[in-house]
Amino acid sequence: MFLSINWLKEFTPYTGSLDELAHQLTMLGLEVEEVLNPFAHLEPFLVGHVLDCSPHQNADSLSCCQVDIGGETPVAVVCGAPNVAAGQKVAVAPVGSSLPGGMKIKKAKIRGALSQGMICSEKELELSEDHSGIMVLDPKCTPGTGLLQALNLDTVVLDIGITPNRADCLSILGLAREVAAAFDLPLHLPEFQLQEEGEACSSLIRIQIDAPELCPLYQARIIQGLSIRPSPAWMRYRLLSMGLRPINNVVDVSNYVMLELGQPLHAFDRSLLEGGVIRVGCAADGQKFTTLDNQERVLGSGDLLIQDGVKPVALAGVMGGANSEINAHSTDLLLESAVFDPGNTRRTGRSLGLSSESAYRFERGVDQPGSTFALDRAAGLIQSLAGGRICTGRAVSEPRPWTPRVVDFRPKRAQSLLALSTDAAASQKVLENIGCGVRPLHDKTLRVTPPSYRLDLEREVDLIEEIGRFHGFERIEAALPRIRKSPLDADAQVLGASLASHEFLNRTKTWAQGQGYAEAVNYSFCSRQELESLGLADEGIIPVHNPLSAEQDSMRPALAPGLLRNVRTNLDQGNQNLRFFEIARVFQHDPRSETTAREANRLGLLCHGRRNPSFWPWTDEAVSYLDLKGAIEHFFLSLGLEPARFSPGDAPQYCRSRIRMTLRGEDIGFLGRVQPGIAKDLYHARTPVWISEIDLDVLYRLSRGQSVVYRPWVKFPPVQRDITLICPPEVSYSQIQDVIAASNIPAQESISLQDVYQPDQSFECNLTLRITYRHHKKTLTDKEVDKQHFELGKKLLKALPVRFPA
Amino acid sequence: MTGEDFAGRLEAIERDFARALERLEREADLEALRVAYLGRKGSLAQLMSSLPELPAEQRPAAGKRANECKKTLLDLLSAKQDALQAGGQTADRSRFDATLPGRRDWIGSKHPVTLVLDEICAAFTAIGFDVVTGPEIENDFYNFEALNIPREHPARDMQDTLYISDSIVLRTHTSPLQIRTMETSPPPLAVIAPGKVYRRDADLTHTPMFHQIEGLLVDEEVSMADLRGTLTYFVRTIFSKKTRVRFRPSYFPFTEPSAEVDISCVICRGTGFCGADPCRVCKQTGWVEILGCGMVDPAVFEKVDYDPERWTGFAFGLGVERVAMLKYCIDDLRLFFENDVRFLNQFQAC
């Protein structure tokens, strides 16, 4: 909402500084976002006095003028306007200034005559569309003064953010009330003349409200015999200063009064209304109606229409109809001042994609008793600008008259909630200052009647906020609260569990950082198309109903799309050797969930490029399966879990090597290499991209509740023996591990893989294992170990198609 | 053998040892020499084994002499070792470059949003708040209705919403956690709820996803002074101890009274100027808006069956990216979600 300081001063005699005003408004919750000069572009222009005006010798349509612009000598200006004449006071753009359109004024020769400036039309100054001639100013203006001062323009306008609860502040009057209350100033309502004559309005038009729940009040006045003209300058300038385009004297007045008092008004050309009746009722479903912006709208049965005897003429509170709009030839009008239901107005506006200053105010609520004053004010103003006769009285239907609310207010409650020591008398003064009626009930309670324009004051707590606002939140002292926890019952544990899982995610982040991965944060959306290209677009995908773009039309079912996009972004920027992790939710449709979605916390790990951060002293190798697998095993071990089982399986299609991970029989994720074609074509990666996603909720469940219990270690010395097995391709390391684990060799303690060697041109592979033997009660002799080791070798040969080297 | 023979042989051992030591050049050969003379089967041990052959009265003196010999050999050995090591260092200096890069591994990083989120959570858990989390895809009821934002209320315009369906939304704030927490836990309680939130908005200063932290404290006789104290503590923990805090009345449907909190600009320290230049972060006002807060609206308590006459409380919500931008002087919101490693790597030290 714009607040012109000049306009404000018509309501309340504020004389303080602008800074003080802006600060005070902000601290009242009316945040001053900007201080504007809507006419800043006119700053360089001056009042000029045309001393002499003679025809140009070489051009019939031009005049050569001598213009006094306050300097020692007049300047020569060549002017092409037909109406320029000696003696006029005019608006001059001096040399060096620029017109609002951007044209720079320079000293020039025009057909041989010197020109040192330009005499401007209103259009050139962007004050109106009038380009028929130059703008002629009041003869009383002094040459050389700034045009801004000469026209008395509103050069200081505050742009104020109005919160949705403060409908009353969507007007100059409402803001003036706040200023008056804050600075303890008087408030003056606009004064106007209203001369009624002739027939009673109510005998010319009948108001019939068919939907009283959506329209508590509809009233109108009729003005006859007026003439539509452009508004006078003061009106046009004021509307311009408030960011509105002047149209004509009638439309301008309705806009002006809306800005001034907050009541939207609508003027119909009465000659286009039929049947002597205004009916307010709901549209038929599918009914078509053309609004005054010449758009045909298809309405629903909830949309409220203003209709005459035969046709709809306005979309109530939102926009008038093209069929009854005021035009240049209108002479009789019907001026509407009504109250429409906020919710319904908003719904109509939203469903039609139609917003207007009027709807904006009705949605937030207007002052029902105040609408009569606004109607009279507008009628008086129209009469003074457009002439005509105002018919006697108003045509009114008010099926639901305004009833004031009564709220009981306990000053003590305000004191304890605000932690301010304000007594009942001080509270009463604040409430009276903002227009409330206050009557002490007894010593502990005040009975308060908020004014009709403060629709937000419904409850005691709303009044408490007013006390706080006017005393100043800044006067509230800071104190730390005592924090008590609710008793340790089952419910309280819910909170604790949440904290633990939150900490688990943090711990995982710390682990991943320690492993040298950089944390990425991607949007939770991705595009369906991308999911399809990755083979992830199964039926569980949750589409976003109103996405900002096709790139964000689906909730991600996996972290891969985001992480892979990070690869592309970075490679395109020349950043190589990428290691990312991300911890975030993935989403899957689930009809059993109260939110129709299942959300799971995932860890995504991705690596691409070199295994190590530098060449020397490392070697130059690309990351491989074992690097990412090793990281994951490290993670599980660091959580006190055993390494997962990695086996080829049903991992996402976009991966070439698909490895599933299971832990204690539960699927916890996959690990794989992105298909080279996909990596290269979609994500610009020419070397392997390894990726893994791990379900952190499952992992959290498996890892939690583990407590560390100290165990003494065996004090007898270990003995180690190596064994080398020649393995055909079908034998995997895990099979060997399993056979050894199941071998029941009593003193066999652990195994470690010493070497993997694949001779050239052989499908077989030599695995060398180091077996550790240790007895918990004695030192093993060489003989005993040899026997067990031999036994183990036999079991391996029996269980698997492996052999020993010759 | 007599005592004299024995002593003579000891001298011979010492002489031979000294000579051998003289010729020795490499530290690695010391061990072999030690074994040959001082080892279990070395020459000294062999000689010692003949000690019982001596007459009984000569044995103590011979034994003493043998121990002295052993000590002499060990001293010589150790002196030689020191000399070789010292010489070795001089000799190795040409090959050893202490300035070559070490075998250094990757350095990872946490995202600045995580860093700030953790820091804020830690500040609040330190004074007794619990952490709660909830769904990002949320019912209209929790996101709006229960928070006193009915359908067709203009307050819905404050948050452009992304919908999954008519009644399911991507949560526009972390405030649904207020309701979810109070539904499952009786008062008193104090929780914070960090998480991702979504708005249908994308421009220079808005991204469709960002992070918030919600706070909620409910107890008897909670006042705005408690709110002010808690947030002042928070701001001074995250920024500096000298940060000033300003409360301005505002409006949120689920708090009453409601306030916006400004802090003195952390860039220009509230002066409005950075040197002679106007501060761009606070636009010369000296204040930057950092969060919204207020006393829990009685209507919200009624939705969760808390008695609004007995219980009062406060709630606040703050944007994590906003705090991170101020804290790390990040001037472009979009950097947070591009994941360019040149951005992410700058947080390795955090």
Interface residues (C-beta under 8 A of the other chain):
Chain A: T26 M27 L28 G29 E31 T163 P164 N165 R166 P342 G343 N344 R346 R347 E363 R364 S416 L417 L418 A419 R459 V461 D462 I464 E465 G468 R469 F473 E474 I476 E477 A478 A479 L480 P481 R482 I483 R484 K485 S486 P487 D491 A492 V494 L495 G496 S498 L499 S501 H502 E503 N506 K509 T510 A512 Q513 G514 Q515 G516 Y517 A518 E519 A520 V521 N522 Y523 S524 F525 I542 P543 V544 H545 N546 P547 L548 Q552 M555 N566 T569 N570 Q573 N575 L578 R579 F580 F581 A584 R585 F587 E594 T595 T596 A597 E599 N612 P613 S614 W616 P617 W618
Chain B: L100 P101 G102 R103 R104 D105 W106 I107 G108 S109 K110 H111 V113 T114 D118 C121 T125 I127 G128 F129 D130 V131 V132 T133 P135 E136 I137 E138 N139 P150 R151 E152 H153 P154 A155 D157 M158 L162 Y163 I164 S165 I168 L170 T181 T184 S185 P186 P187 P188 L189 A190 V191 P194 K196 Y198 R200 D201 A202 T207 P208 M209 L217 D219 E221 V222 S223 M224 A225 D226 R228 G229 T230 T232 Y233 V245 R246 F247 R248 P249 S250 Y251 E256 P257 S258 A259 E260 M295 D297 P298 T312 F336 F337 E338 N339 D340 V341 R342 L344 N345
